[in-house]
Amino acid sequence: MQLSCYIHRNPLRGGIVKRLTDYPWSSYGVYAYDKKRPEWLSTELILSYFKDPNLQKQYREKVQRYAAEEKRLLEDLRHGLILGAQSFVEEIRRRFLPDTPHKEFPQQRQLAGDFHPEEFLAGISKALQVDLERYISAKRLRGADKQNRDIMVYLLWNTGRLTNEEIGELFGMSFSAVSHRSHLRKNWMKMKN
């Protein structure tokens, strides 16, 4: 029903016509006014949602009300990806999305939930037994300090939750430096394994 309303309102939404009945290539007139329908068009499924004897009138009213419903539907579009209540989004996330979101799909990163890079980095710096502030504020690092910073950058990059630019802002690096350091560290980790 929602899809039918959406499709029938497209010419109006697109500014092609002022009234839905004015669009000649639409089946709206068949659904809403019982105009002659082509043989291939079946209206029974959609119109079966209504109980009143005047199904066409109810359909017209539904399409008119849909303008207000459409706004609410767009508000329910979560992360530009899933339409539905938050519980439905959680179910889709649990069943179909990877544990680690793909770096190139911002919608997957959004769906993965809240992520606080500062907390993530605090945990890493604690494990490495280093002062996180020193690595964030330092302009140049050498030796073990540079390696520790690169490990933090790589682990943050590997989550797929932030763009290279966002990681760079945290460490005072360019996005290309983040990419370069992450790939070097990734290759180093592969060689170690």
Backbone as CSV, one residue per row, in Angstrom:
resi,resn,N_x,N_y,N_z,CA_x,CA_y,CA_z,C_x,C_y,C_z
1,MET,0.832,-1.200,0.000,0.000,0.000,0.000,0.872,1.256,0.000
2,GLN,1.899,1.250,0.863,2.782,2.419,0.934,3.479,2.657,-0.408
3,LEU,3.940,1.585,-1.012,4.622,1.699,-2.297,3.675,2.220,-3.376
4,SER,2.456,1.734,-3.371,1.466,2.191,-4.347,1.215,3.686,-4.192
5,CYS,1.031,4.130,-2.966,0.818,5.567,-2.714,2.029,6.375,-3.152
6,TYR,3.190,5.878,-2.812,4.421,6.581,-3.167,4.534,6.736,-4.687
7,ILE,4.336,5.643,-5.397,4.460,5.667,-6.857,3.410,6.589,-7.477
8,HIS,2.183,6.491,-7.004,1.134,7.334,-7.584,1.354,8.816,-7.286
9,ARG,2.037,9.152,-6.215,2.287,10.562,-5.895,3.536,11.113,-6.591
10,ASN,4.327,10.268,-7.227,5.561,10.721,-7.877,5.362,11.881,-8.855
11,PRO,4.391,11.834,-9.765,4.239,12.958,-10.703,3.920,14.276,-9.997
12,LEU,3.169,14.194,-8.917,2.835,15.387,-8.141,4.077,15.888,-7.397
13,ARG,4.778,14.992,-6.767,5.990,15.319,-6.024,7.051,15.902,-6.945
14,GLY,7.125,15.378,-8.165,8.109,15.846,-9.137,7.715,17.137,-9.833
15,GLY,6.520,17.659,-9.547,6.076,18.907,-10.149,5.652,18.769,-11.603
16,ILE,5.391,17.545,-12.049,5.004,17.313,-13.437,3.541,17.700,-13.660
17,VAL,2.707,17.462,-12.644,1.274,17.782,-12.732,0.828,18.476,-11.449
18,LYS,-0.337,19.106,-11.520,-0.930,19.745,-10.335,-1.899,18.788,-9.637
19,ARG,-2.486,17.883,-10.430,-3.418,16.885,-9.891,-2.994,15.510,-10.369
20,LEU,-3.125,14.519,-9.499,-2.688,13.165,-9.850,-3.407,12.611,-11.074
21,THR,-4.643,12.960,-11.240,-5.411,12.436,-12.385,-4.938,13.005,-13.714
22,ASP,-4.155,14.068,-13.677,-3.668,14.687,-14.922,-2.484,13.948,-15.540
23,TYR,-1.876,13.020,-14.812,-0.725,12.303,-15.350,-1.232,11.118,-16.174
24,PRO,-1.057,11.144,-17.505,-1.694,10.155,-18.375,-1.113,8.736,-18.287
25,TRP,0.111,8.576,-17.776,0.747,7.249,-17.765,0.643,6.570,-16.398
26,SER,-0.243,7.061,-15.566,-0.397,6.509,-14.225,-1.630,5.615,-14.139
27,SER,-1.570,4.641,-13.266,-2.742,3.796,-13.000,-3.595,4.383,-11.879
28,TYR,-3.251,5.573,-11.419,-3.987,6.196,-10.321,-5.476,6.300,-10.622
29,GLY,-5.838,6.694,-11.817,-7.256,6.827,-12.184,-8.015,5.514,-12.048
30,VAL,-7.339,4.414,-12.320,-7.972,3.093,-12.196,-8.230,2.789,-10.714
31,TYR,-7.230,3.006,-9.889,-7.357,2.735,-8.457,-8.311,3.706,-7.766
32,ALA,-8.215,4.992,-8.125,-8.944,6.028,-7.393,-10.316,6.354,-7.964
33,TYR,-10.548,6.071,-9.241,-11.819,6.464,-9.864,-12.463,5.344,-10.675
34,ASP,-11.911,4.157,-10.584,-12.453,2.984,-11.266,-12.535,3.186,-12.782
35,LYS,-11.540,3.891,-13.328,-11.472,4.054,-14.777,-11.129,2.712,-15.403
36,LYS,-11.339,2.611,-16.712,-11.069,1.361,-17.421,-9.593,1.002,-17.273
37,ARG,-9.355,-0.242,-16.904,-7.987,-0.676,-16.656,-7.489,-1.564,-17.785
38,PRO,-6.188,-1.542,-18.034,-5.619,-2.451,-19.018,-5.712,-3.886,-18.491
39,GLU,-5.701,-4.846,-19.385,-5.830,-6.258,-19.002,-4.766,-6.704,-18.008
40,TRP,-3.563,-6.217,-18.161,-2.438,-6.662,-17.341,-2.459,-6.100,-15.922
41,LEU,-3.264,-5.060,-15.673,-3.256,-4.405,-14.366,-4.225,-5.080,-13.405
42,SER,-3.692,-5.509,-12.278,-4.517,-6.113,-11.232,-4.547,-5.170,-10.032
43,THR,-5.730,-4.706,-9.676,-5.877,-3.765,-8.558,-6.364,-4.458,-7.284
44,GLU,-6.673,-5.725,-7.378,-7.312,-6.422,-6.258,-6.475,-6.407,-4.978
45,LEU,-5.208,-6.674,-5.083,-4.369,-6.748,-3.885,-4.394,-5.431,-3.115
46,ILE,-4.121,-4.344,-3.790,-4.076,-3.039,-3.116,-5.445,-2.659,-2.582
47,LEU,-6.466,-2.791,-3.397,-7.805,-2.381,-2.957,-8.386,-3.313,-1.902
48,SER,-7.828,-4.494,-1.736,-8.339,-5.417,-0.716,-8.026,-4.931,0.703
49,TYR,-7.181,-3.914,0.837,-6.894,-3.338,2.151,-8.094,-2.577,2.703
50,PHE,-9.007,-2.216,1.833,-10.152,-1.413,2.253,-11.387,-2.278,2.407
51,LYS,-12.269,-1.874,3.326,-13.475,-2.659,3.612,-14.753,-1.987,3.099
52,ASP,-14.724,-0.700,2.981,-15.916,0.060,2.561,-16.330,-0.332,1.148
53,PRO,-17.615,-0.259,0.844,-18.044,-0.565,-0.527,-17.412,0.341,-1.583
54,ASN,-17.097,1.573,-1.214,-16.490,2.484,-2.182,-14.968,2.438,-2.028
55,LEU,-14.351,1.409,-2.590,-12.918,1.190,-2.455,-12.098,2.319,-3.081
56,GLN,-12.581,2.820,-4.208,-11.848,3.872,-4.910,-11.777,5.152,-4.074
57,LYS,-12.880,5.488,-3.414,-12.889,6.685,-2.563,-11.901,6.505,-1.415
58,GLN,-11.876,5.337,-0.828,-10.945,5.085,0.264,-9.486,5.156,-0.226
59,TYR,-9.267,4.659,-1.421,-7.913,4.724,-1.965,-7.498,6.179,-2.190
60,ARG,-8.388,6.980,-2.758,-8.091,8.410,-2.971,-7.721,9.073,-1.649
61,GLU,-8.514,8.803,-0.618,-8.259,9.405,0.695,-6.927,8.932,1.274
62,LYS,-6.631,7.666,1.072,-5.357,7.121,1.554,-4.184,7.821,0.865
63,VAL,-4.272,8.015,-0.439,-3.199,8.686,-1.182,-3.068,10.134,-0.713
64,GLN,-4.179,10.786,-0.411,-4.120,12.164,0.095,-3.461,12.206,1.478
65,ARG,-3.812,11.256,2.345,-3.215,11.197,3.691,-1.733,10.822,3.622
66,TYR,-1.367,10.138,2.568,0.010,9.659,2.438,1.017,10.805,2.429
67,ALA,0.611,11.983,1.980,1.523,13.127,1.971,2.061,13.377,3.374
68,ALA,1.205,13.288,4.385,1.642,13.464,5.775,2.420,12.235,6.248
69,GLU,1.973,11.050,5.839,2.651,9.813,6.237,4.057,9.745,5.646
70,GLU,4.206,10.283,4.443,5.493,10.224,3.753,6.576,10.912,4.575
71,LYS,6.229,12.048,5.175,7.196,12.755,6.007,7.612,11.874,7.177
72,ARG,6.670,11.222,7.802,6.969,10.342,8.927,7.822,9.155,8.473
73,LEU,7.530,8.620,7.290,8.318,7.501,6.767,9.768,7.906,6.562
74,LEU,9.981,9.094,6.022,11.342,9.553,5.798,12.078,9.759,7.113
75,GLU,11.338,10.148,8.165,11.955,10.272,9.484,12.366,8.909,10.010
76,ASP,11.665,7.845,9.601,11.976,6.489,10.049,13.072,5.836,9.217
77,LEU,13.539,6.521,8.170,14.615,5.972,7.359,15.907,6.124,8.144
78,ARG,16.408,5.030,8.632,17.560,5.049,9.535,18.860,4.972,8.739
79,HIS,19.706,5.960,8.963,21.054,5.963,8.393,21.045,5.891,6.872
80,GLY,19.965,6.366,6.230,19.899,6.350,4.773,19.870,4.959,4.192
81,LEU,19.506,3.956,5.012,19.672,2.584,4.579,18.487,1.683,4.892
82,ILE,17.894,1.823,6.083,16.845,0.892,6.519,15.623,1.682,6.944
83,LEU,14.476,1.264,6.456,13.218,1.906,6.795,12.519,1.082,7.856
84,GLY,12.257,1.686,9.006,11.553,0.974,10.064,11.887,1.491,11.436
85,ALA,11.273,0.879,12.430,11.496,1.252,13.820,12.899,0.839,14.258
86,GLN,13.362,1.422,15.356,14.708,1.123,15.843,14.883,-0.372,16.128
87,SER,13.845,-1.027,16.632,13.942,-2.463,16.914,14.179,-3.258,15.626
88,PHE,13.534,-2.824,14.526,13.737,-3.473,13.234,15.175,-3.255,12.753
89,VAL,15.688,-2.030,12.921,17.063,-1.718,12.532,18.032,-2.617,13.292
90,GLU,17.788,-2.790,14.593,18.652,-3.653,15.409,18.631,-5.093,14.896
91,GLU,17.451,-5.575,14.527,17.326,-6.942,14.017,18.097,-7.099,12.705
92,ILE,17.962,-6.148,11.797,18.685,-6.185,10.519,20.190,-6.131,10.775
93,ARG,20.600,-5.252,11.676,22.019,-5.134,12.001,22.554,-6.474,12.517
94,ARG,21.823,-7.085,13.442,22.261,-8.336,14.054,22.341,-9.467,13.025
95,ARG,21.358,-9.535,12.137,21.274,-10.666,11.215,22.121,-10.524,9.959
96,PHE,22.266,-9.301,9.443,22.827,-9.180,8.099,24.080,-8.329,7.960
97,LEU,24.394,-7.499,8.923,25.547,-6.629,8.753,26.793,-7.252,9.362
98,PRO,27.937,-7.025,8.749,29.177,-7.603,9.273,29.532,-6.995,10.623
99,ASP,30.311,-7.728,11.404,30.749,-7.218,12.705,31.598,-5.966,12.545
100,THR,32.416,-5.947,11.511,33.237,-4.778,11.213,32.679,-4.127,9.961
101,PRO,32.197,-2.886,10.069,31.631,-2.231,8.886,32.687,-1.995,7.820
102,HIS,32.253,-2.021,6.585,33.148,-1.774,5.455,33.547,-0.295,5.466
103,LYS,34.821,-0.039,5.280,35.341,1.322,5.369,34.727,2.279,4.346
104,GLU,34.304,1.751,3.215,33.810,2.605,2.143,32.298,2.851,2.199
105,PHE,31.599,2.276,3.179,30.154,2.444,3.274,29.790,3.181,4.556
106,PRO,29.620,4.511,4.477,29.332,5.278,5.689,28.054,4.824,6.393
107,GLN,27.071,4.314,5.625,25.844,3.838,6.262,26.127,2.657,7.179
108,GLN,27.026,1.781,6.778,27.375,0.657,7.651,28.054,1.162,8.913
109,ARG,28.898,2.172,8.769,29.551,2.727,9.955,28.513,3.320,10.895
110,GLN,27.525,4.016,10.354,26.484,4.600,11.194,25.676,3.516,11.886
111,LEU,25.333,2.483,11.143,24.525,1.405,11.705,25.250,0.623,12.789
112,ALA,26.541,0.616,12.725,27.296,-0.154,13.710,27.107,0.408,15.113
113,GLY,26.549,1.591,15.221,26.254,2.156,16.536,27.258,3.223,16.941
114,ASP,27.056,3.722,18.150,27.925,4.775,18.668,29.356,4.268,18.787
115,PHE,30.259,5.113,18.418,31.670,4.784,18.528,32.385,6.015,19.052
116,HIS,33.140,5.856,20.081,33.872,6.969,20.684,35.363,6.703,20.530
117,PRO,35.977,7.322,19.524,37.383,7.036,19.252,38.292,7.352,20.430
118,GLU,37.928,8.371,21.224,38.763,8.723,22.368,38.821,7.566,23.363
119,GLU,37.661,6.928,23.612,37.630,5.775,24.528,38.420,4.607,23.944
120,PHE,38.256,4.391,22.647,38.976,3.317,21.960,40.485,3.532,22.093
121,LEU,40.932,4.774,21.822,42.362,5.084,21.897,42.875,5.026,23.336
122,ALA,42.034,5.400,24.287,42.438,5.319,25.695,42.741,3.875,26.072
123,GLY,41.931,2.944,25.587,42.168,1.523,25.846,43.457,1.035,25.219
124,ILE,43.712,1.487,23.984,44.945,1.074,23.294,46.172,1.648,24.007
125,SER,46.092,2.939,24.362,47.249,3.557,25.012,47.526,2.909,26.367
126,LYS,46.478,2.484,27.047,46.663,1.782,28.327,47.365,0.446,28.078
127,ALA,46.935,-0.274,27.045,47.559,-1.568,26.724,49.029,-1.388,26.324
128,LEU,49.310,-0.298,25.608,50.690,-0.022,25.183,51.518,0.650,26.283
129,GLN,50.822,1.073,27.344,51.443,1.783,28.469,52.138,3.063,28.001
130,VAL,51.358,3.865,27.265,51.872,5.143,26.771,50.875,6.255,27.097
131,ASP,51.353,7.498,27.022,50.518,8.666,27.267,49.861,9.097,25.946
132,LEU,48.560,8.898,25.857,47.819,9.187,24.622,47.975,10.650,24.207
133,GLU,47.897,11.568,25.150,47.992,13.001,24.825,49.297,13.332,24.112
134,ARG,50.361,12.694,24.510,51.657,12.934,23.881,51.613,12.580,22.394
135,TYR,50.934,11.492,22.060,50.880,11.034,20.668,49.938,11.886,19.823
136,ILE,48.947,12.413,20.469,47.982,13.239,19.727,48.563,14.621,19.453
137,SER,49.326,15.155,20.418,49.811,16.527,20.262,51.188,16.629,19.607
138,ALA,51.938,15.532,19.544,53.300,15.584,19.007,53.306,15.838,17.507
139,LYS,54.210,16.713,17.091,54.354,16.996,15.658,55.187,15.917,14.977
140,ARG,56.285,15.532,15.617,57.167,14.512,15.042,57.485,13.480,16.114
141,LEU,57.430,12.230,15.695,57.762,11.134,16.607,58.848,10.283,15.972
142,ARG,59.640,9.650,16.820,60.720,8.805,16.315,60.700,7.464,17.044
143,GLY,61.314,6.483,16.413,61.534,5.186,17.038,60.273,4.512,17.552
144,ALA,60.339,4.073,18.819,59.224,3.342,19.432,57.964,4.199,19.519
145,ASP,58.150,5.513,19.741,56.982,6.405,19.813,56.228,6.429,18.484
146,LYS,56.971,6.488,17.406,56.345,6.491,16.076,55.643,5.163,15.819
147,GLN,56.277,4.072,16.220,55.650,2.757,16.042,54.365,2.646,16.853
148,ASN,54.372,3.121,18.084,53.168,3.079,18.918,52.049,3.931,18.326
149,ARG,52.426,5.121,17.844,51.426,5.976,17.191,50.840,5.278,15.967
150,ASP,51.701,4.661,15.168,51.239,3.954,13.970,50.322,2.781,14.324
151,ILE,50.620,2.113,15.426,49.750,1.018,15.877,48.377,1.572,16.229
152,MET,48.334,2.700,16.941,47.044,3.318,17.299,46.279,3.739,16.050
153,VAL,46.989,4.370,15.129,46.357,4.802,13.877,45.799,3.591,13.134
154,TYR,46.617,2.550,13.014,46.186,1.349,12.295,44.965,0.701,12.953
155,LEU,44.999,0.529,14.263,43.879,-0.121,14.949,42.596,0.694,14.813
156,LEU,42.726,2.006,14.877,41.557,2.869,14.685,41.065,2.774,13.244
157,TRP,41.989,2.804,12.305,41.637,2.668,10.877,40.966,1.325,10.623
158,ASN,41.469,0.274,11.250,40.974,-1.080,11.021,39.548,-1.296,11.532
159,THR,39.077,-0.445,12.424,37.686,-0.579,12.896,36.707,-0.256,11.773
160,GLY,37.136,0.575,10.815,36.244,0.977,9.736,35.207,1.990,10.179
161,ARG,35.369,2.541,11.367,34.356,3.434,11.916,34.614,4.906,11.614
162,LEU,35.848,5.236,11.229,36.185,6.617,10.922,36.855,6.684,9.561
163,THR,36.713,7.810,8.918,37.411,8.017,7.654,38.874,8.344,7.954
164,ASN,39.709,8.256,6.942,41.119,8.626,7.106,41.236,10.081,7.546
165,GLU,40.375,10.914,7.032,40.408,12.332,7.399,40.080,12.512,8.883
166,GLU,39.076,11.783,9.379,38.707,11.883,10.795,39.836,11.389,11.697
167,ILE,40.487,10.306,11.295,41.622,9.791,12.069,42.762,10.796,12.038
168,GLY,43.001,11.363,10.863,44.053,12.363,10.725,43.838,13.555,11.636
169,GLU,42.589,13.984,11.780,42.291,15.106,12.671,42.657,14.775,14.117
170,LEU,42.456,13.548,14.524,42.794,13.141,15.889,44.300,13.178,16.148
171,PHE,45.093,12.829,15.124,46.542,12.718,15.303,47.327,13.854,14.656
172,GLY,46.641,14.812,14.085,47.350,15.911,13.425,48.081,15.453,12.178
173,MET,47.448,14.540,11.430,48.052,13.993,10.211,47.111,14.256,9.037
174,SER,47.646,14.184,7.838,46.791,14.268,6.655,46.109,12.919,6.442
175,PHE,45.018,12.923,5.688,44.323,11.662,5.417,45.209,10.703,4.632
176,SER,46.067,11.251,3.766,46.954,10.376,2.991,48.027,9.763,3.884
177,ALA,48.481,10.507,4.901,49.459,9.955,5.850,48.809,8.826,6.655
178,VAL,47.550,8.986,7.026,46.830,7.931,7.749,46.768,6.685,6.881
179,SER,46.416,6.858,5.622,46.332,5.727,4.698,47.696,5.045,4.567
180,HIS,48.731,5.842,4.374,50.081,5.300,4.193,50.533,4.539,5.438
181,ARG,50.403,5.154,6.614,50.846,4.520,7.859,50.032,3.263,8.140
182,SER,48.732,3.294,7.862,47.871,2.131,8.121,48.242,0.964,7.224
183,HIS,48.510,1.245,5.961,48.879,0.170,5.036,50.259,-0.404,5.372
184,LEU,51.189,0.452,5.780,52.494,-0.050,6.213,52.342,-0.965,7.419
185,ARG,51.537,-0.542,8.392,51.336,-1.331,9.605,50.591,-2.624,9.273
186,LYS,49.632,-2.553,8.384,48.880,-3.750,7.975,49.824,-4.773,7.347
187,ASN,50.676,-4.321,6.453,51.642,-5.218,5.807,52.622,-5.789,6.819
188,TRP,53.056,-4.962,7.770,53.957,-5.415,8.823,53.297,-6.514,9.661
189,MET,51.980,-6.311,9.975,51.243,-7.309,10.774,51.136,-8.612,9.997
190,LYS,50.909,-8.528,8.692,50.826,-9.751,7.871,52.147,-10.510,7.890
191,MET,53.252,-9.778,7.791,54.572,-10.419,7.792,54.852,-11.077,9.147
192,LYS,54.352,-10.498,10.209,54.567,-11.045,11.557,53.787,-12.342,11.744
193,ASN,52.644,-12.441,11.065,51.805,-13.646,11.199,52.279,-14.655,10.206
